[in-house]
Structures are given as C-alpha cells and as structure tokens.
C-alpha cells in the first residue's frame, strides 16, 4: 500500500513492515526523501521479505510518476516502470 498526503509525506506497507517518508513533486517528477521503515522479520507468506526489499528499493529510486485512474505508476525516468499501485 502507499498513501501520499498533501503535506508532502507518505506512508504505506511493503507486505510485512510499514514505511514512511517525505516527497516533493515538480510536474511529473517525484523525489522521495527520508524513507524510513520498521524492521520486523516475517516468516510468511513465502518471499515477503524479498518483496519488501524490492518495494523499498524501487520506491527510493522512483523519479517520475503517472496517474491513469485507477493506477499510479512510479518509474525511473522514462526507462523503467518500477511500481504500480491501484486506487482502493
């Protein structure tokens, strides 16, 4: 999950742990800053810890966003789509 707040902060869950940080936006560019997360270990479901590492890495490497309702895509410039979230 991922929720951006209007005050420039965000928060979410990567499967087991929660994360938060701040962001800034200029046009379609996004800068993720101050990413922090809890450090619990989860046994399951299988692969959840690998998934978390990938989500947090992709989130911190995101430089561009696009919204195609109900989807939010975070990308590394125009080179690679990193994460896609669906509006709840």
C-alpha positions as CSV (number, residue, x, y, z in Angstrom):
1,X,0.0,0.0,0.0
2,X,1.0,3.6,-0.5
3,X,-0.6,6.8,0.6
4,X,0.6,10.3,-0.3
5,X,-0.6,13.1,1.9
6,X,-0.9,16.7,0.7
7,X,1.6,17.9,3.4
8,X,4.5,16.2,1.5
9,X,4.6,13.0,3.4
10,X,3.7,9.4,2.5
11,X,3.2,6.1,4.3
12,X,2.4,2.5,3.5
13,X,3.2,-1.2,3.9
14,X,5.5,-3.3,1.8
15,X,3.9,-6.6,2.9
16,X,5.2,-7.0,6.5
17,X,6.8,-3.7,7.6
18,X,5.4,-0.2,7.4
19,X,7.3,2.7,5.8
20,X,7.1,6.4,5.7
21,X,8.9,9.4,4.3
22,X,8.6,12.7,2.5
23,X,8.3,13.6,-1.1
24,X,8.3,16.6,-3.5
25,X,6.7,16.9,-6.9
26,X,7.5,19.1,-9.9
27,X,5.4,18.4,-12.9
28,X,5.6,14.6,-13.4
29,X,8.9,14.3,-11.5
30,X,8.9,13.0,-7.9
31,X,11.7,13.0,-5.4
32,X,11.4,10.5,-2.5
33,X,13.2,11.6,0.7
34,X,13.7,10.5,4.3
35,X,12.5,6.9,3.7
36,X,12.2,5.0,7.0
37,X,10.7,1.7,7.8
38,X,10.1,-0.7,10.7
39,X,12.5,-3.7,10.8
40,X,10.3,-6.7,11.7
41,X,11.0,-10.1,10.2
42,X,8.1,-12.0,8.8
43,X,8.1,-15.8,8.1
44,X,5.3,-15.7,5.6
45,X,4.0,-15.7,3.1
46,X,7.0,-17.1,1.3
47,X,9.0,-14.3,-0.4
48,X,7.5,-11.4,1.6
49,X,11.0,-10.2,2.8
50,X,12.4,-10.2,-0.7
51,X,9.3,-8.4,-1.9
52,X,9.8,-5.7,0.8
53,X,13.4,-5.1,-0.2
54,X,12.3,-4.6,-3.8
55,X,9.4,-2.3,-3.0
56,X,11.6,-0.1,-0.7
57,X,14.4,0.0,-3.3
58,X,12.0,0.8,-6.1
59,X,10.3,3.5,-4.1
60,X,13.5,5.2,-3.2
61,X,14.7,5.0,-6.9
62,X,11.5,6.5,-8.3
63,X,11.9,9.7,-10.2
64,X,8.7,10.0,-12.3
65,X,5.0,9.3,-11.7
66,X,2.0,8.9,-13.9
67,X,-1.7,8.6,-13.0
68,X,-4.0,6.6,-15.2
69,X,-7.0,6.3,-12.9
70,X,-7.3,4.0,-11.0
71,X,-3.5,3.3,-11.3
72,X,-0.4,5.2,-10.1
73,X,2.8,4.2,-11.7
74,X,6.3,5.1,-10.3
75,X,9.2,4.9,-12.8
76,X,12.9,5.5,-13.0
77,X,12.7,8.4,-15.5
78,X,11.2,7.0,-18.7
79,X,13.5,4.0,-18.7
80,X,11.8,1.5,-16.4
81,X,8.4,1.2,-14.6
82,X,9.2,0.3,-11.0
83,X,5.9,0.1,-9.1
84,X,2.2,0.2,-10.0
85,X,-0.5,0.8,-7.3
86,X,-4.2,0.5,-7.8
87,X,-6.6,3.0,-6.1
88,X,-8.6,1.4,-3.3
